[in-house]
Amino acid sequence: MENYINNVLRPKLQGDGGEITFLERNGDEVTVVMQGECSKCHILDRCLSWAEQQIEKDLGEKIVLKGIRKRPYFQDK
């Protein structure tokens, strides 16, 4: 799963200024950190749903993606 996220999903999101990083997997729940443009996106839930569909289509695994938004340090102030 980590390999798929890093090598398939990540380049697609980077094309739009986003960033996704695999954090952990617990059963069928996969936690990812969303940064860049993704950290402030208003439709992040749609993107995660799309990613879940891509994973199911390509890997045959039905998972739930849990996204954690992480803004750059200079936006936290």
C-alpha angles and dihedrals in degrees: 000000000000090000092051093049093048098043105032111022100032097060090049092053093043088059087068096041095265132125132206126189126187110237108170147327123225110179108299094346117093119190119208133179114232117206140162114031089348091066091067101029117130093208099048091127090060091050092050090049090051090050091051089053092049091051092049092048097046102032102024092233123128107213139158117235117214112196124204114198114222118183122200113271093253092061093055094075 
